Amino acid sequence: MKREEFHVSSLVVLAQPAQRHQLAERIATLEGAEIHAVSEEGKLVVTLEGASQRPIMAAIDAISAMPGVLSASLIYHQFDEGEVEE
């Protein structure tokens, strides 16, 4: 048996309100990303899923660097380990 990790993080992204929908579409194209809410004020609720912490952190860095993003704040992170047959 091999041990496997599964990571889930949630974050709130504060975007310039006029760009919120374009940013939501762009963020949704990242692997493991899902948009759950977009407010008129420019707040986006995002979850990221991945096999390790590294791709989650890379996605947060990518989101933070997108034009129109004012901030990306990690709110929650959880990981589970399981065993899978090889």
PDB file with SEQRES, HELIX, SHEET and CRYST1 records, atoms N, CA, C and O in Angstrom:
SEQRES   1 A   86  MET LYS ARG GLU GLU PHE HIS VAL SER SER LEU VAL VAL          
SEQRES   2 A   86  LEU ALA GLN PRO ALA GLN ARG HIS GLN LEU ALA GLU ARG          
SEQRES   3 A   86  ILE ALA THR LEU GLU GLY ALA GLU ILE HIS ALA VAL SER          
SEQRES   4 A   86  GLU GLU GLY LYS LEU VAL VAL THR LEU GLU GLY ALA SER          
SEQRES   5 A   86  GLN ARG PRO ILE MET ALA ALA ILE ASP ALA ILE SER ALA          
SEQRES   6 A   86  MET PRO GLY VAL LEU SER ALA SER LEU ILE TYR HIS GLN          
SEQRES   7 A   86  PHE ASP GLU GLY GLU VAL GLU GLU                              
HELIX    1 AA1 PRO A   17  GLN A   19  5                                   3    
HELIX    2 AA2 ARG A   20  ALA A   28  1                                   9    
HELIX    3 AA3 GLN A   53  SER A   64  1                                  12    
SHEET    1 AA1 4 ALA A  33  VAL A  38  0                                        
SHEET    2 AA1 4 LYS A  43  GLY A  50 -1                                        
SHEET    3 AA1 4 LYS A   2  ALA A  15 -1                                        
SHEET    4 AA1 4 VAL A  69  VAL A  84 -1                                        
CRYST1    1.000    1.000    1.000  90.00  90.00  90.00 P 1           1          
ATOM      1  N   MET A   1       0.832  -1.192   0.000  1.00  0.00           N  
ATOM      2  CA  MET A   1       0.000   0.000   0.000  1.00  0.00           C  
ATOM      3  C   MET A   1       0.874   1.252   0.000  1.00  0.00           C  
ATOM      4  O   MET A   1       1.926   1.303   0.637  1.00  0.00           O  
ATOM      5  N   LYS A   2       0.417   2.233  -0.715  1.00  0.00           N  
ATOM      6  CA  LYS A   2       1.112   3.506  -0.817  1.00  0.00           C  
ATOM      7  C   LYS A   2       0.262   4.575  -0.140  1.00  0.00           C  
ATOM      8  O   LYS A   2      -0.962   4.571  -0.275  1.00  0.00           O  
ATOM      9  N   ARG A   3       0.905   5.496   0.591  1.00  0.00           N  
ATOM     10  CA  ARG A   3       0.185   6.590   1.232  1.00  0.00           C  
ATOM     11  C   ARG A   3       0.027   7.741   0.244  1.00  0.00           C  
ATOM     12  O   ARG A   3       0.954   8.076  -0.494  1.00  0.00           O  
ATOM     13  N   GLU A   4      -1.150   8.334   0.241  1.00  0.00           N  
ATOM     14  CA  GLU A   4      -1.440   9.436  -0.666  1.00  0.00           C  
ATOM     15  C   GLU A   4      -2.083  10.572   0.114  1.00  0.00           C  
ATOM     16  O   GLU A   4      -2.904  10.338   1.002  1.00  0.00           O  
ATOM     17  N   GLU A   5      -1.709  11.803  -0.219  1.00  0.00           N  
ATOM     18  CA  GLU A   5      -2.282  12.982   0.426  1.00  0.00           C  
ATOM     19  C   GLU A   5      -3.321  13.637  -0.488  1.00  0.00           C  
ATOM     20  O   GLU A   5      -3.249  13.532  -1.712  1.00  0.00           O  
ATOM     21  N   PHE A   6      -4.281  14.310   0.135  1.00  0.00           N  
ATOM     22  CA  PHE A   6      -5.270  15.097  -0.577  1.00  0.00           C  
ATOM     23  C   PHE A   6      -5.441  16.398   0.197  1.00  0.00           C  
ATOM     24  O   PHE A   6      -5.806  16.374   1.372  1.00  0.00           O  
ATOM     25  N   HIS A   7      -5.183  17.530  -0.447  1.00  0.00           N  
ATOM     26  CA  HIS A   7      -5.241  18.844   0.193  1.00  0.00           C  
ATOM     27  C   HIS A   7      -6.422  19.647  -0.345  1.00  0.00           C  
ATOM     28  O   HIS A   7      -6.731  19.610  -1.536  1.00  0.00           O  
ATOM     29  N   VAL A   8      -7.077  20.375   0.565  1.00  0.00           N  
ATOM     30  CA  VAL A   8      -8.156  21.292   0.205  1.00  0.00           C  
ATOM     31  C   VAL A   8      -7.907  22.598   0.942  1.00  0.00           C  
ATOM     32  O   VAL A   8      -7.678  22.606   2.152  1.00  0.00           O  
ATOM     33  N   SER A   9      -7.954  23.698   0.207  1.00  0.00           N  
ATOM     34  CA  SER A   9      -7.793  25.023   0.801  1.00  0.00           C  
ATOM     35  C   SER A   9      -8.920  25.915   0.312  1.00  0.00           C  
ATOM     36  O   SER A   9      -9.452  25.739  -0.784  1.00  0.00           O  
ATOM     37  N   SER A  10      -9.267  26.873   1.151  1.00  0.00           N  
ATOM     38  CA  SER A  10     -10.221  27.886   0.710  1.00  0.00           C  
ATOM     39  C   SER A  10      -9.583  29.249   0.917  1.00  0.00           C  
ATOM     40  O   SER A  10      -8.808  29.462   1.850  1.00  0.00           O  
ATOM     41  N   LEU A  11      -9.927  30.161   0.025  1.00  0.00           N  
ATOM     42  CA  LEU A  11      -9.413  31.507   0.161  1.00  0.00           C  
ATOM     43  C   LEU A  11     -10.440  32.517  -0.280  1.00  0.00           C  
ATOM     44  O   LEU A  11     -11.374  32.213  -1.022  1.00  0.00           O  
ATOM     45  N   VAL A  12     -10.239  33.729   0.198  1.00  0.00           N  
ATOM     46  CA  VAL A  12     -11.039  34.860  -0.240  1.00  0.00           C  
ATOM     47  C   VAL A  12     -10.122  35.741  -1.065  1.00  0.00           C  
ATOM     48  O   VAL A  12      -9.054  36.154  -0.614  1.00  0.00           O  
ATOM     49  N   VAL A  13     -10.559  36.017  -2.274  1.00  0.00           N  
ATOM     50  CA  VAL A  13      -9.800  36.871  -3.177  1.00  0.00           C  
ATOM     51  C   VAL A  13     -10.548  38.196  -3.272  1.00  0.00           C  
ATOM     52  O   VAL A  13     -11.745  38.233  -3.556  1.00  0.00           O  
ATOM     53  N   LEU A  14      -9.823  39.273  -3.029  1.00  0.00           N  
ATOM     54  CA  LEU A  14     -10.395  40.608  -3.189  1.00  0.00           C  
ATOM     55  C   LEU A  14      -9.902  41.167  -4.514  1.00  0.00           C  
ATOM     56  O   LEU A  14      -8.702  41.345  -4.724  1.00  0.00           O  
ATOM     57  N   ALA A  15     -10.843  41.440  -5.397  1.00  0.00           N  
ATOM     58  CA  ALA A  15     -10.525  41.906  -6.749  1.00  0.00           C  
ATOM     59  C   ALA A  15     -11.118  43.281  -6.978  1.00  0.00           C  
ATOM     60  O   ALA A  15     -12.039  43.705  -6.280  1.00  0.00           O  
ATOM     61  N   GLN A  16     -10.577  43.962  -7.961  1.00  0.00           N  
ATOM     62  CA  GLN A  16     -11.203  45.214  -8.370  1.00  0.00           C  
ATOM     63  C   GLN A  16     -12.592  44.855  -8.888  1.00  0.00           C  
ATOM     64  O   GLN A  16     -12.723  44.004  -9.768  1.00  0.00           O  
ATOM     65  N   PRO A  17     -13.631  45.498  -8.351  1.00  0.00           N  
ATOM     66  CA  PRO A  17     -15.006  45.086  -8.687  1.00  0.00           C  
ATOM     67  C   PRO A  17     -15.298  44.977 -10.182  1.00  0.00           C  
ATOM     68  O   PRO A  17     -16.009  44.065 -10.605  1.00  0.00           O  
ATOM     69  N   ALA A  18     -14.770  45.878 -10.973  1.00  0.00           N  
ATOM     70  CA  ALA A  18     -15.054  45.844 -12.416  1.00  0.00           C  
ATOM     71  C   ALA A  18     -14.456  44.618 -13.091  1.00  0.00           C  
ATOM     72  O   ALA A  18     -14.895  44.238 -14.176  1.00  0.00           O  
ATOM     73  N   GLN A  19     -13.459  43.994 -12.468  1.00  0.00           N  
ATOM     74  CA  GLN A  19     -12.793  42.849 -13.079  1.00  0.00           C  
ATOM     75  C   GLN A  19     -13.161  41.517 -12.436  1.00  0.00           C  
ATOM     76  O   GLN A  19     -12.587  40.484 -12.783  1.00  0.00           O  
ATOM     77  N   ARG A  20     -14.104  41.528 -11.509  1.00  0.00           N  
ATOM     78  CA  ARG A  20     -14.397  40.326 -10.716  1.00  0.00           C  
ATOM     79  C   ARG A  20     -14.821  39.125 -11.555  1.00  0.00           C  
ATOM     80  O   ARG A  20     -14.395  38.005 -11.275  1.00  0.00           O  
ATOM     81  N   HIS A  21     -15.641  39.329 -12.566  1.00  0.00           N  
ATOM     82  CA  HIS A  21     -16.112  38.193 -13.369  1.00  0.00           C  
ATOM     83  C   HIS A  21     -15.007  37.635 -14.271  1.00  0.00           C  
ATOM     84  O   HIS A  21     -14.892  36.421 -14.440  1.00  0.00           O  
ATOM     85  N   GLN A  22     -14.197  38.528 -14.849  1.00  0.00           N  
ATOM     86  CA  GLN A  22     -13.081  38.060 -15.676  1.00  0.00           C  
ATOM     87  C   GLN A  22     -12.082  37.289 -14.814  1.00  0.00           C  
ATOM     88  O   GLN A  22     -11.558  36.261 -15.242  1.00  0.00           O  
ATOM     89  N   LEU A  23     -11.818  37.780 -13.606  1.00  0.00           N  
ATOM     90  CA  LEU A  23     -10.898  37.089 -12.711  1.00  0.00           C  
ATOM     91  C   LEU A  23     -11.464  35.742 -12.273  1.00  0.00           C  
ATOM     92  O   LEU A  23     -10.727  34.760 -12.184  1.00  0.00           O  
ATOM     93  N   ALA A  24     -12.751  35.689 -12.002  1.00  0.00           N  
ATOM     94  CA  ALA A  24     -13.369  34.419 -11.613  1.00  0.00           C  
ATOM     95  C   ALA A  24     -13.187  33.392 -12.726  1.00  0.00           C  
ATOM     96  O   ALA A  24     -12.864  32.235 -12.456  1.00  0.00           O  
ATOM     97  N   GLU A  25     -13.390  33.803 -13.968  1.00  0.00           N  
ATOM     98  CA  GLU A  25     -13.207  32.883 -15.099  1.00  0.00           C  
ATOM     99  C   GLU A  25     -11.751  32.444 -15.216  1.00  0.00           C  
ATOM    100  O   GLU A  25     -11.470  31.274 -15.476  1.00  0.00           O  
ATOM    101  N   ARG A  26     -10.837  33.371 -15.026  1.00  0.00           N  
ATOM    102  CA  ARG A  26      -9.407  33.044 -15.140  1.00  0.00           C  
ATOM    103  C   ARG A  26      -8.959  32.110 -14.010  1.00  0.00           C  
ATOM    104  O   ARG A  26      -8.232  31.146 -14.253  1.00  0.00           O  
ATOM    105  N   ILE A  27      -9.386  32.390 -12.789  1.00  0.00           N  
ATOM    106  CA  ILE A  27      -9.029  31.542 -11.651  1.00  0.00           C  
ATOM    107  C   ILE A  27      -9.584  30.132 -11.846  1.00  0.00           C  
ATOM    108  O   ILE A  27      -8.917  29.149 -11.522  1.00  0.00           O  
ATOM    109  N   ALA A  28     -10.796  30.035 -12.370  1.00  0.00           N  
ATOM    110  CA  ALA A  28     -11.438  28.732 -12.571  1.00  0.00           C  
ATOM    111  C   ALA A  28     -10.671  27.847 -13.556  1.00  0.00           C  
ATOM    112  O   ALA A  28     -10.865  26.631 -13.571  1.00  0.00           O  
ATOM    113  N   THR A  29      -9.806  28.441 -14.373  1.00  0.00           N  
ATOM    114  CA  THR A  29      -9.029  27.639 -15.315  1.00  0.00           C  
ATOM    115  C   THR A  29      -7.818  26.975 -14.651  1.00  0.00           C  
ATOM    116  O   THR A  29      -7.207  26.085 -15.242  1.00  0.00           O  
ATOM    117  N   LEU A  30      -7.465  27.393 -13.435  1.00  0.00           N  
ATOM    118  CA  LEU A  30      -6.337  26.774 -12.734  1.00  0.00           C  
ATOM    119  C   LEU A  30      -6.726  25.368 -12.295  1.00  0.00           C  
ATOM    120  O   LEU A  30      -7.862  25.126 -11.889  1.00  0.00           O  
ATOM    121  N   GLU A  31      -5.789  24.462 -12.379  1.00  0.00           N  
ATOM    122  CA  GLU A  31      -6.061  23.075 -12.005  1.00  0.00           C  
ATOM    123  C   GLU A  31      -6.453  22.987 -10.530  1.00  0.00           C  
ATOM    124  O   GLU A  31      -5.742  23.484  -9.657  1.00  0.00           O  
ATOM    125  N   GLY A  32      -7.587  22.351 -10.268  1.00  0.00           N  
ATOM    126  CA  GLY A  32      -8.062  22.149  -8.901  1.00  0.00           C  
ATOM    127  C   GLY A  32      -8.798  23.327  -8.304  1.00  0.00           C  
ATOM    128  O   GLY A  32      -9.184  23.278  -7.137  1.00  0.00           O  
ATOM    129  N   ALA A  33      -9.007  24.399  -9.082  1.00  0.00           N  
ATOM    130  CA  ALA A  33      -9.674  25.599  -8.568  1.00  0.00           C  
ATOM    131  C   ALA A  33     -11.167  25.565  -8.878  1.00  0.00           C  
ATOM    132  O   ALA A  33     -11.599  25.099  -9.932  1.00  0.00           O  
ATOM    133  N   GLU A  34     -11.928  26.071  -7.931  1.00  0.00           N  
ATOM    134  CA  GLU A  34     -13.374  26.198  -8.128  1.00  0.00           C  
ATOM    135  C   GLU A  34     -13.832  27.491  -7.466  1.00  0.00           C  
ATOM    136  O   GLU A  34     -13.415  27.814  -6.354  1.00  0.00           O  
ATOM    137  N   ILE A  35     -14.691  28.224  -8.158  1.00  0.00           N  
ATOM    138  CA  ILE A  35     -15.242  29.482  -7.643  1.00  0.00           C  
ATOM    139  C   ILE A  35     -16.608  29.179  -7.041  1.00  0.00           C  
ATOM    140  O   ILE A  35     -17.451  28.549  -7.680  1.00  0.00           O  
ATOM    141  N   HIS A  36     -16.823  29.635  -5.801  1.00  0.00           N  
ATOM    142  CA  HIS A  36     -18.092  29.352  -5.125  1.00  0.00           C  
ATOM    143  C   HIS A  36     -18.981  30.581  -4.986  1.00  0.00           C  
ATOM    144  O   HIS A  36     -20.198  30.455  -4.850  1.00  0.00           O  
ATOM    145  N   ALA A  37     -18.380  31.766  -5.018  1.00  0.00           N  
ATOM    146  CA  ALA A  37     -19.180  32.985  -4.895  1.00  0.00           C  
ATOM    147  C   ALA A  37     -18.385  34.161  -5.444  1.00  0.00           C  
ATOM    148  O   ALA A  37     -17.158  34.206  -5.355  1.00  0.00           O  
ATOM    149  N   VAL A  38     -19.126  35.122  -6.021  1.00  0.00           N  
ATOM    150  CA  VAL A  38     -18.550  36.374  -6.494  1.00  0.00           C  
ATOM    151  C   VAL A  38     -19.501  37.480  -6.056  1.00  0.00           C  
ATOM    152  O   VAL A  38     -20.672  37.484  -6.437  1.00  0.00           O  
ATOM    153  N   SER A  39     -18.995  38.425  -5.250  1.00  0.00           N  
ATOM    154  CA  SER A  39     -19.857  39.510  -4.777  1.00  0.00           C  
ATOM    155  C   SER A  39     -19.680  40.753  -5.646  1.00  0.00           C  
ATOM    156  O   SER A  39     -18.693  40.884  -6.369  1.00  0.00           O  
ATOM    157  N   GLU A  40     -20.631  41.641  -5.566  1.00  0.00           N  
ATOM    158  CA  GLU A  40     -20.556  42.888  -6.331  1.00  0.00           C  
ATOM    159  C   GLU A  40     -19.383  43.739  -5.882  1.00  0.00           C  
ATOM    160  O   GLU A  40     -18.871  44.543  -6.661  1.00  0.00           O  
ATOM    161  N   GLU A  41     -18.947  43.575  -4.630  1.00  0.00           N  
ATOM    162  CA  GLU A  41     -17.827  44.350  -4.090  1.00  0.00           C  
ATOM    163  C   GLU A  41     -16.481  43.821  -4.569  1.00  0.00           C  
ATOM    164  O   GLU A  41     -15.454  44.459  -4.339  1.00  0.00           O  
ATOM    165  N   GLY A  42     -16.469  42.669  -5.230  1.00  0.00           N  
ATOM    166  CA  GLY A  42     -15.237  42.107  -5.754  1.00  0.00           C  
ATOM    167  C   GLY A  42     -14.630  41.008  -4.907  1.00  0.00           C  
ATOM    168  O   GLY A  42     -13.460  40.669  -5.092  1.00  0.00           O  
ATOM    169  N   LYS A  43     -15.393  40.440  -3.983  1.00  0.00           N  
ATOM    170  CA  LYS A  43     -14.893  39.319  -3.178  1.00  0.00           C  
ATOM    171  C   LYS A  43     -15.257  38.007  -3.864  1.00  0.00           C  
ATOM    172  O   LYS A  43     -16.396  37.801  -4.283  1.00  0.00           O  
ATOM    173  N   LEU A  44     -14.256  37.118  -3.971  1.00  0.00           N  
ATOM    174  CA  LEU A  44     -14.462  35.804  -4.569  1.00  0.00           C  
ATOM    175  C   LEU A  44     -14.122  34.745  -3.535  1.00  0.00           C  
ATOM    176  O   LEU A  44     -13.102  34.844  -2.853  1.00  0.00           O  
ATOM    177  N   VAL A  45     -14.958  33.749  -3.418  1.00  0.00           N  
ATOM    178  CA  VAL A  45     -14.674  32.606  -2.558  1.00  0.00           C  
ATOM    179  C   VAL A  45     -14.201  31.478  -3.468  1.00  0.00           C  
ATOM    180  O   VAL A  45     -14.901  31.070  -4.394  1.00  0.00           O  
ATOM    181  N   VAL A  46     -12.987  30.981  -3.181  1.00  0.00           N  
ATOM    182  CA  VAL A  46     -12.322  30.019  -4.050  1.00  0.00           C  
ATOM    183  C   VAL A  46     -11.874  28.819  -3.231  1.00  0.00           C  
ATOM    184  O   VAL A  46     -11.397  28.980  -2.108  1.00  0.00           O  
ATOM    185  N   THR A  47     -12.023  27.617  -3.781  1.00  0.00           N  
ATOM    186  CA  THR A  47     -11.386  26.448  -3.184  1.00  0.00           C  
ATOM    187  C   THR A  47     -10.350  25.921  -4.166  1.00  0.00           C  
ATOM    188  O   THR A  47     -10.501  26.014  -5.384  1.00  0.00           O  
ATOM    189  N   LEU A  48      -9.286  25.360  -3.582  1.00  0.00           N  
ATOM    190  CA  LEU A  48      -8.217  24.736  -4.357  1.00  0.00           C  
ATOM    191  C   LEU A  48      -8.015  23.334  -3.827  1.00  0.00           C  
ATOM    192  O   LEU A  48      -7.972  23.130  -2.614  1.00  0.00           O  
ATOM    193  N   GLU A  49      -7.891  22.371  -4.711  1.00  0.00           N  
ATOM    194  CA  GLU A  49      -7.636  20.985  -4.332  1.00  0.00           C  
ATOM    195  C   GLU A  49      -6.384  20.504  -5.040  1.00  0.00           C  
ATOM    196  O   GLU A  49      -6.113  20.880  -6.181  1.00  0.00           O  
ATOM    197  N   GLY A  50      -5.616  19.656  -4.341  1.00  0.00           N  
ATOM    198  CA  GLY A  50      -4.409  19.125  -4.958  1.00  0.00           C  
ATOM    199  C   GLY A  50      -3.834  17.966  -4.173  1.00  0.00           C  
ATOM    200  O   GLY A  50      -4.277  17.658  -3.067  1.00  0.00           O  
ATOM    201  N   ALA A  51      -2.844  17.335  -4.764  1.00  0.00           N  
ATOM    202  CA  ALA A  51      -2.225  16.156  -4.163  1.00  0.00           C  
ATOM    203  C   ALA A  51      -1.151  16.505  -3.145  1.00  0.00           C  
ATOM    204  O   ALA A  51      -0.668  15.627  -2.430  1.00  0.00           O  
ATOM    205  N   SER A  52      -0.769  17.790  -3.070  1.00  0.00           N  
ATOM    206  CA  SER A  52       0.206  18.220  -2.069  1.00  0.00           C  
ATOM    207  C   SER A  52       0.028  19.716  -1.831  1.00  0.00           C  
ATOM    208  O   SER A  52      -0.754  20.383  -2.507  1.00  0.00           O  
ATOM    209  N   GLN A  53       0.761  20.213  -0.869  1.00  0.00           N  
ATOM    210  CA  GLN A  53       0.670  21.637  -0.545  1.00  0.00           C  
ATOM    211  C   GLN A  53       1.312  22.499  -1.630  1.00  0.00           C  
ATOM    212  O   GLN A  53       0.911  23.647  -1.827  1.00  0.00           O  
ATOM    213  N   ARG A  54       2.290  21.961  -2.325  1.00  0.00           N  
ATOM    214  CA  ARG A  54       3.040  22.735  -3.332  1.00  0.00           C  
ATOM    215  C   ARG A  54       2.142  23.312  -4.439  1.00  0.00           C  
ATOM    216  O   ARG A  54       2.236  24.510  -4.706  1.00  0.00           O  
ATOM    217  N   PRO A  55       1.266  22.512  -5.104  1.00  0.00           N  
ATOM    218  CA  PRO A  55       0.428  23.111  -6.149  1.00  0.00           C  
ATOM    219  C   PRO A  55      -0.596  24.102  -5.601  1.00  0.00           C  
ATOM    220  O   PRO A  55      -0.994  25.037  -6.296  1.00  0.00           O  
ATOM    221  N   ILE A  56      -1.020  23.896  -4.355  1.00  0.00           N  
ATOM    222  CA  ILE A  56      -1.948  24.851  -3.736  1.00  0.00           C  
ATOM    223  C   ILE A  56      -1.253  26.208  -3.583  1.00  0.00           C  
ATOM    224  O   ILE A  56      -1.812  27.245  -3.941  1.00  0.00           O  
ATOM    225  N   MET A  57      -0.038  26.188  -3.050  1.00  0.00           N  
ATOM    226  CA  MET A  57       0.704  27.434  -2.850  1.00  0.00           C  
ATOM    227  C   MET A  57       1.041  28.085  -4.199  1.00  0.00           C  
ATOM    228  O   MET A  57       1.014  29.310  -4.318  1.00  0.00           O  
ATOM    229  N   ALA A  58       1.352  27.285  -5.193  1.00  0.00           N  
ATOM    230  CA  ALA A  58       1.634  27.828  -6.527  1.00  0.00           C  
ATOM    231  C   ALA A  58       0.390  28.511  -7.104  1.00  0.00           C  
ATOM    232  O   ALA A  58       0.495  29.564  -7.733  1.00  0.00           O  
ATOM    233  N   ALA A  59      -0.780  27.915  -6.890  1.00  0.00           N  
ATOM    234  CA  ALA A  59      -2.028  28.513  -7.378  1.00  0.00           C  
ATOM    235  C   ALA A  59      -2.320  29.818  -6.653  1.00  0.00           C  
ATOM    236  O   ALA A  59      -2.754  30.787  -7.277  1.00  0.00           O  
ATOM    237  N   ILE A  60      -2.088  29.858  -5.342  1.00  0.00           N  
ATOM    238  CA  ILE A  60      -2.310  31.100  -4.582  1.00  0.00           C  
ATOM    239  C   ILE A  60      -1.368  32.193  -5.088  1.00  0.00           C  
ATOM    240  O   ILE A  60      -1.781  33.341  -5.250  1.00  0.00           O  
ATOM    241  N   ASP A  61      -0.107  31.843  -5.338  1.00  0.00           N  
ATOM    242  CA  ASP A  61       0.842  32.816  -5.889  1.00  0.00           C  
ATOM    243  C   ASP A  61       0.384  33.310  -7.259  1.00  0.00           C  
ATOM    244  O   ASP A  61       0.464  34.503  -7.551  1.00  0.00           O  
ATOM    245  N   ALA A  62      -0.098  32.386  -8.100  1.00  0.00           N  
ATOM    246  CA  ALA A  62      -0.573  32.763  -9.437  1.00  0.00           C  
ATOM    247  C   ALA A  62      -1.780  33.694  -9.345  1.00  0.00           C  
ATOM    248  O   ALA A  62      -1.870  34.669 -10.092  1.00  0.00           O  
ATOM    249  N   ILE A  63      -2.700  33.398  -8.439  1.00  0.00           N  
ATOM    250  CA  ILE A  63      -3.886  34.252  -8.256  1.00  0.00           C  
ATOM    251  C   ILE A  63      -3.461  35.633  -7.777  1.00  0.00           C  
ATOM    252  O   ILE A  63      -3.937  36.645  -8.291  1.00  0.00           O  
ATOM    253  N   SER A  64      -2.568  35.678  -6.797  1.00  0.00           N  
ATOM    254  CA  SER A  64      -2.112  36.958  -6.243  1.00  0.00           C  
ATOM    255  C   SER A  64      -1.466  37.833  -7.308  1.00  0.00           C  
ATOM    256  O   SER A  64      -1.555  39.059  -7.236  1.00  0.00           O  
ATOM    257  N   ALA A  65      -0.816  37.222  -8.296  1.00  0.00           N  
ATOM    258  CA  ALA A  65      -0.106  37.961  -9.338  1.00  0.00           C  
ATOM    259  C   ALA A  65      -1.007  38.396 -10.491  1.00  0.00           C  
ATOM    260  O   ALA A  65      -0.563  39.137 -11.367  1.00  0.00           O  
ATOM    261  N   MET A  66      -2.254  37.953 -10.507  1.00  0.00           N  
ATOM    262  CA  MET A  66      -3.141  38.318 -11.614  1.00  0.00           C  
ATOM    263  C   MET A  66      -3.499  39.796 -11.547  1.00  0.00           C  
ATOM    264  O   MET A  66      -3.817  40.309 -10.474  1.00  0.00           O  
ATOM    265  N   PRO A  67      -3.448  40.495 -12.704  1.00  0.00           N  
ATOM    266  CA  PRO A  67      -3.861  41.901 -12.720  1.00  0.00           C  
ATOM    267  C   PRO A  67      -5.308  42.038 -12.255  1.00  0.00           C  
ATOM    268  O   PRO A  67      -6.183  41.297 -12.702  1.00  0.00           O  
ATOM    269  N   GLY A  68      -5.549  42.975 -11.370  1.00  0.00           N  
ATOM    270  CA  GLY A  68      -6.895  43.202 -10.836  1.00  0.00           C  
ATOM    271  C   GLY A  68      -7.124  42.562  -9.490  1.00  0.00           C  
ATOM    272  O   GLY A  68      -8.120  42.863  -8.832  1.00  0.00           O  
ATOM    273  N   VAL A  69      -6.223  41.674  -9.052  1.00  0.00           N  
ATOM    274  CA  VAL A  69      -6.339  41.060  -7.724  1.00  0.00           C  
ATOM    275  C   VAL A  69      -5.669  41.983  -6.712  1.00  0.00           C  
ATOM    276  O   VAL A  69      -4.503  42.347  -6.867  1.00  0.00           O  
ATOM    277  N   LEU A  70      -6.409  42.354  -5.686  1.00  0.00           N  
ATOM    278  CA  LEU A  70      -5.876  43.210  -4.630  1.00  0.00           C  
ATOM    279  C   LEU A  70      -5.260  42.377  -3.516  1.00  0.00           C  
ATOM    280  O   LEU A  70      -4.250  42.770  -2.932  1.00  0.00           O  
ATOM    281  N   SER A  71      -5.870  41.212  -3.213  1.00  0.00           N  
ATOM    282  CA  SER A  71      -5.316  40.307  -2.211  1.00  0.00           C  
ATOM    283  C   SER A  71      -5.936  38.928  -2.372  1.00  0.00           C  
ATOM    284  O   SER A  71      -7.032  38.775  -2.912  1.00  0.00           O  
ATOM    285  N   ALA A  72      -5.203  37.925  -1.888  1.00  0.00           N  
ATOM    286  CA  ALA A  72      -5.697  36.548  -1.856  1.00  0.00           C  
ATOM    287  C   ALA A  72      -5.330  36.005  -0.485  1.00  0.00           C  
ATOM    288  O   ALA A  72      -4.153  35.799  -0.191  1.00  0.00           O  
ATOM    289  N   SER A  73      -6.326  35.774   0.351  1.00  0.00           N  
ATOM    290  CA  SER A  73      -6.091  35.366   1.737  1.00  0.00           C  
ATOM    291  C   SER A  73      -6.527  33.931   1.962  1.00  0.00           C  
ATOM    292  O   SER A  73      -7.681  33.571   1.730  1.00  0.00           O  
ATOM    293  N   LEU A  74      -5.579  33.113   2.420  1.00  0.00           N  
ATOM    294  CA  LEU A  74      -5.878  31.728   2.762  1.00  0.00           C  
ATOM    295  C   LEU A  74      -6.731  31.727   4.023  1.00  0.00           C  
ATOM    296  O   LEU A  74      -6.354  32.320   5.034  1.00  0.00           O  
ATOM    297  N   ILE A  75      -7.872  31.067   3.964  1.00  0.00           N  
ATOM    298  CA  ILE A  75      -8.801  31.028   5.091  1.00  0.00           C  
ATOM    299  C   ILE A  75      -8.748  29.673   5.783  1.00  0.00           C  
ATOM    300  O   ILE A  75      -8.860  29.596   7.006  1.00  0.00           O  
ATOM    301  N   TYR A  76      -8.579  28.611   5.012  1.00  0.00           N  
ATOM    302  CA  TYR A  76      -8.665  27.259   5.569  1.00  0.00           C  
ATOM    303  C   TYR A  76      -7.808  26.324   4.740  1.00  0.00           C  
ATOM    304  O   TYR A  76      -7.754  26.436   3.515  1.00  0.00           O  
ATOM    305  N   HIS A  77      -7.139  25.400   5.415  1.00  0.00           N  
ATOM    306  CA  HIS A  77      -6.372  24.372   4.714  1.00  0.00           C  
ATOM    307  C   HIS A  77      -6.486  23.068   5.493  1.00  0.00           C  
ATOM    308  O   HIS A  77      -6.302  23.045   6.710  1.00  0.00           O  
ATOM    309  N   GLN A  78      -6.783  22.004   4.799  1.00  0.00           N  
ATOM    310  CA  GLN A  78      -6.885  20.683   5.425  1.00  0.00           C  
ATOM    311  C   GLN A  78      -6.277  19.659   4.475  1.00  0.00           C  
ATOM    312  O   GLN A  78      -6.379  19.771   3.253  1.00  0.00           O  
ATOM    313  N   PHE A  79      -5.638  18.654   5.080  1.00  0.00           N  
ATOM    314  CA  PHE A  79      -5.180  17.553   4.245  1.00  0.00           C  
ATOM    315  C   PHE A  79      -5.494  16.242   4.939  1.00  0.00           C  
ATOM    316  O   PHE A  79      -5.504  16.143   6.166  1.00  0.00           O  
ATOM    317  N   ASP A  80      -5.746  15.261   4.127  1.00  0.00           N  
ATOM    318  CA  ASP A  80      -6.013  13.899   4.595  1.00  0.00           C  
ATOM    319  C   ASP A  80      -5.004  12.979   3.950  1.00  0.00           C  
ATOM    320  O   ASP A  80      -4.554  13.210   2.828  1.00  0.00           O  
ATOM    321  N   GLU A  81      -4.659  11.948   4.665  1.00  0.00           N  
ATOM    322  CA  GLU A  81      -3.797  10.899   4.115  1.00  0.00           C  
ATOM    323  C   GLU A  81      -4.614   9.636   4.012  1.00  0.00           C  
ATOM    324  O   GLU A  81      -5.422   9.319   4.885  1.00  0.00           O  
ATOM    325  N   GLY A  82      -4.393   8.935   2.951  1.00  0.00           N  
ATOM    326  CA  GLY A  82      -5.063   7.660   2.766  1.00  0.00           C  
ATOM    327  C   GLY A  82      -4.105   6.668   2.138  1.00  0.00           C  
ATOM    328  O   GLY A  82      -3.015   7.027   1.692  1.00  0.00           O  
ATOM    329  N   GLU A  83      -4.521   5.440   2.112  1.00  0.00           N  
ATOM    330  CA  GLU A  83      -3.716   4.404   1.495  1.00  0.00           C  
ATOM    331  C   GLU A  83      -4.379   3.962   0.202  1.00  0.00           C  
ATOM    332  O   GLU A  83      -5.593   3.764   0.146  1.00  0.00           O  
ATOM    333  N   VAL A  84      -3.573   3.812  -0.826  1.00  0.00           N  
ATOM    334  CA  VAL A  84      -4.078   3.337  -2.103  1.00  0.00           C  
ATOM    335  C   VAL A  84      -3.271   2.125  -2.534  1.00  0.00           C  
ATOM    336  O   VAL A  84      -2.082   2.017  -2.236  1.00  0.00           O  
ATOM    337  N   GLU A  85      -3.917   1.235  -3.226  1.00  0.00           N  
ATOM    338  CA  GLU A  85      -3.217   0.042  -3.710  1.00  0.00           C  
ATOM    339  C   GLU A  85      -2.361   0.419  -4.908  1.00  0.00           C  
ATOM    340  O   GLU A  85      -2.761   1.229  -5.745  1.00  0.00           O  
ATOM    341  N   GLU A  86      -1.204  -0.165  -4.976  1.00  0.00           N  
ATOM    342  CA  GLU A  86      -0.320   0.115  -6.112  1.00  0.00           C  
ATOM    343  C   GLU A  86      -0.580  -0.839  -7.242  1.00  0.00           C  
ATOM    344  O   GLU A  86       0.071  -0.754  -8.283  1.00  0.00           O  
TER     345      GLU A  86                                                      
END                                                                             
